[in-house]
Structures are given as structure tokens and as C-alpha cells.
Amino acid sequence: RVPNGTGFTLAAKAPVPPSVEKEVIKIGREGIYIDENRKYPVAGNRKLCVLKLLEFGSLTAEDLKQFWPTSSQMTNEIKKINVLTRKNLGIEHDLITHSKSVRSYSLNQEELSIEAS
């Protein structure tokens, strides 16, 4: 609370948090990368999956069956993509998120800035 000289005390405004810069992640033929030193040369079905997510925004488990026939394979492969992306790029957030409410997978645009390269 801050006195305002009128005999009344005003509530102090909460400080505005600084805007958080999102890490820019690029996805292309070379794989997933931030710069020359931080990259994950994803290949095979993992690469195809990431490119499809980039193209369509989200994919259902049914859509992902073209890459991995069982739900346990899908879960394991998505987890591997996330682990290897975090490790190779040195980032904190997963590249791919799973929404149980809509039953789909999508690129994590909420915490990362993801671009096609």
C-alpha cells in the first residue's frame, strides 16, 4: 500500500513481469535446430511426424498410426523426440505436447517459437 497524500492509502500496482522470450526452434530438412551448434538431426518416421505436425498443427493418435502402429510405440517415439530435442538443443520444454482432452499431439507453440526453415 502506498500513501497518496490525501489521507487515503492506495494499493501499489504489482510489478509487470518482463516478457519472456520464447526460444526460436527451426524445423526443416536438416532436422530440428536453434543454431549451428544446437541441433537434432532427426530422421525417419520421427522426422516425418515432426514435419506433419509443422504442416497441420496437430495430429490425432489415428493420424500417427501411419508412423507407429501401436499407441505404446507412439508414446515412446514422441517421448524420444522430446528427450533428444531437449538434450541436443539445450532447452527446457518439450517440442511436442499431448492434449488428452482433444486427444491430439501438437508442437509446443505455447512455450516455444517454432518456425519452418
Contacts in CASP RR format, 6 or more apart in sequence:
PFRMAT RR
TARGET T0000
AUTHOR 0000-0000-0000
METHOD contacts of the structure
MODEL  1
RVPNGTGFTLAAKAPVPPSVEKEVIKIGREGIYIDENRKYPVAGNRKLCV
LKLLEFGSLTAEDLKQFWPTSSQMTNEIKKINVLTRKNLGIEHDLITHSK
SVRSYSLNQEELSIEAS
1 9 0 8 1.000
1 10 0 8 1.000
1 11 0 8 1.000
1 12 0 8 1.000
2 9 0 8 1.000
2 10 0 8 1.000
2 11 0 8 1.000
2 12 0 8 1.000
3 9 0 8 1.000
3 10 0 8 1.000
4 10 0 8 1.000
22 111 0 8 1.000
22 112 0 8 1.000
22 113 0 8 1.000
23 34 0 8 1.000
23 89 0 8 1.000
23 91 0 8 1.000
23 93 0 8 1.000
23 112 0 8 1.000
23 113 0 8 1.000
24 34 0 8 1.000
24 112 0 8 1.000
24 113 0 8 1.000
24 115 0 8 1.000
25 32 0 8 1.000
25 33 0 8 1.000
25 34 0 8 1.000
25 85 0 8 1.000
25 89 0 8 1.000
25 91 0 8 1.000
25 95 0 8 1.000
25 112 0 8 1.000
25 113 0 8 1.000
25 114 0 8 1.000
25 115 0 8 1.000
26 32 0 8 1.000
26 33 0 8 1.000
26 34 0 8 1.000
26 114 0 8 1.000
26 115 0 8 1.000
26 116 0 8 1.000
26 117 0 8 1.000
27 50 0 8 1.000
27 51 0 8 1.000
27 54 0 8 1.000
27 114 0 8 1.000
27 115 0 8 1.000
27 116 0 8 1.000
27 117 0 8 1.000
28 51 0 8 1.000
28 54 0 8 1.000
28 116 0 8 1.000
28 117 0 8 1.000
30 39 0 8 1.000
30 41 0 8 1.000
30 117 0 8 1.000
31 39 0 8 1.000
31 40 0 8 1.000
31 41 0 8 1.000
31 42 0 8 1.000
31 47 0 8 1.000
31 50 0 8 1.000
32 39 0 8 1.000
32 40 0 8 1.000
32 42 0 8 1.000
32 50 0 8 1.000
32 85 0 8 1.000
32 88 0 8 1.000
32 89 0 8 1.000
32 95 0 8 1.000
33 39 0 8 1.000
33 40 0 8 1.000
33 89 0 8 1.000
33 117 0 8 1.000
34 89 0 8 1.000
34 91 0 8 1.000
38 88 0 8 1.000
38 89 0 8 1.000
38 90 0 8 1.000
39 88 0 8 1.000
39 89 0 8 1.000
40 84 0 8 1.000
40 85 0 8 1.000
40 88 0 8 1.000
40 89 0 8 1.000
42 50 0 8 1.000
42 81 0 8 1.000
42 84 0 8 1.000
42 85 0 8 1.000
45 67 0 8 1.000
45 68 0 8 1.000
45 77 0 8 1.000
46 67 0 8 1.000
46 77 0 8 1.000
46 80 0 8 1.000
46 81 0 8 1.000
48 67 0 8 1.000
49 59 0 8 1.000
49 64 0 8 1.000
49 67 0 8 1.000
49 77 0 8 1.000
49 78 0 8 1.000
49 81 0 8 1.000
50 81 0 8 1.000
50 95 0 8 1.000
50 96 0 8 1.000
50 107 0 8 1.000
52 59 0 8 1.000
52 63 0 8 1.000
53 59 0 8 1.000
53 96 0 8 1.000
53 105 0 8 1.000
53 106 0 8 1.000
53 107 0 8 1.000
54 107 0 8 1.000
54 114 0 8 1.000
54 116 0 8 1.000
56 63 0 8 1.000
57 106 0 8 1.000
57 107 0 8 1.000
58 99 0 8 1.000
58 102 0 8 1.000
58 104 0 8 1.000
58 105 0 8 1.000
58 106 0 8 1.000
59 104 0 8 1.000
59 105 0 8 1.000
59 106 0 8 1.000
60 103 0 8 1.000
60 104 0 8 1.000
60 105 0 8 1.000
61 71 0 8 1.000
61 74 0 8 1.000
61 103 0 8 1.000
61 104 0 8 1.000
61 105 0 8 1.000
64 74 0 8 1.000
64 105 0 8 1.000
65 74 0 8 1.000
67 74 0 8 1.000
67 77 0 8 1.000
68 74 0 8 1.000
68 77 0 8 1.000
78 96 0 8 1.000
78 98 0 8 1.000
78 105 0 8 1.000
81 95 0 8 1.000
81 96 0 8 1.000
82 94 0 8 1.000
82 95 0 8 1.000
82 96 0 8 1.000
85 91 0 8 1.000
85 94 0 8 1.000
85 95 0 8 1.000
86 92 0 8 1.000
86 93 0 8 1.000
86 94 0 8 1.000
86 95 0 8 1.000
91 112 0 8 1.000
93 108 0 8 1.000
93 111 0 8 1.000
93 112 0 8 1.000
94 108 0 8 1.000
95 107 0 8 1.000
95 108 0 8 1.000
95 112 0 8 1.000
95 114 0 8 1.000
96 105 0 8 1.000
96 106 0 8 1.000
96 107 0 8 1.000
96 108 0 8 1.000
97 105 0 8 1.000
97 106 0 8 1.000
97 107 0 8 1.000
97 108 0 8 1.000
97 110 0 8 1.000
98 104 0 8 1.000
98 105 0 8 1.000
99 105 0 8 1.000
99 106 0 8 1.000
107 114 0 8 1.000
108 114 0 8 1.000
END
